[in-house]
Amino acid sequence: AKAKGWEVKVETQGSIGLENELTAEDVASADMVILTKDIGIKFEERFAGKTIVRVNISDAVKRADAIMSKIEAHLAQTA
C-alpha cells in the first residue's frame, strides 16, 4: 500500500478486544473499507455508506498485491 502512496489504517479485533480502533474521522475520510469475511466485525454499522471489500484474512496477507490492484481498478472506474 505504501508503494502505491495509499494511507492505510488497520484495526484488529480479536480475543483481546479492539486494537488500533478506527475513529469516526478515519472512517469518514476512507475511500474504501476492507473487512475480513472470516469473522464477524464488531460495530460494522460504522461503515454504512462506504464501499466495502470483503476478503479472507489469508488472502489479505498472501495476495495483497492482487487485491490492491483490483481495488485500484475499481477506484479508477468510480472516480
N, C-alpha and C positions, 0 to 999 in steps of 0.2 A: 504494500500500500504506500509506503514512504517513497518508493521508486517512482510511483505514479503521481506523487505530490498530494496524495489524499491524507486528510486528517482523520484518524480513527480513534475511537474510544471504546474499550471493551469492558463490559460489565459481566461479572461472573456470578452465578447463582448456584449454590451447592449446599452441602451438609453444614457448612459453617456460616451460611447465610449469604447476603449480598455483599459483594466486594466491588469497589470502584463504581458505585451506583451512578447511573446516568442522571443528570439534573434535568429539570424541565427545560432549561436553556439548551442543554446538549441535544435533547430530543427535538426541540423546535428548530434548531439550526441544521439538523441532519437531512441530507438529500435522500438517504435510504437507510433502512434498518435491516440488519441481518440477524435472524434468530435461529436457534437450533430447533430441529424437529425431533430431537431425541428425548427431550424432557419438557415438561410444562414450564412456561415462563410466568413468573410472578409479576403481577401488575402490568400485564400485556396491554391493557387498555390505554396505557401511556402513549402507545404508538398509533392510535387511531388517526387515520388520515394520511399516514406515511406509507410510502412504497415499502413493502416488506418482502424480503427474500428469506426463504427457509432452507437451511442446509443441515446435513448431518455433521456432527462435530468432527468426525474423522475426515470428511470431505473438506471442511473448512481448513483443516491442518494440512492434509496431503495434496489437495487440489486448489489451493488458494489462488494461484495464478490464473487458472482456468475460470474460476468463479469470478474473480475481479475483471477478467476480460469480458465475460457475459454481462456483468453489471455495467461496465463502461459502455458497451454497445447499447444497452437499454437506456442509459442516461443520455447518450448522444441522440437517440431517437426521440426522446421526450423533451429535449432542450429547445 
